[in-house]
């Protein structure tokens, strides 16, 4: 697995971030609207740096905690 900052997606321009509730896990995940030079703009799950520099999902147990 590549570390945070070694992947192309880590450098895309983030235009917006939006919380999304996933009932199966009962958690809130942040999704980001991004643009990349040669790709159309679209939404994807947001990833942040985790332990040891590994990417992980940006997830929260309640909607209020991510603000």
Secondary structure, 3 states (H helix, E strand, C coil): CCECCCCHHHHCEEEEEEEEEECCCCEEEEEEEEEECCEEEEEEECEEECHHHEEEECEECCCHHHC
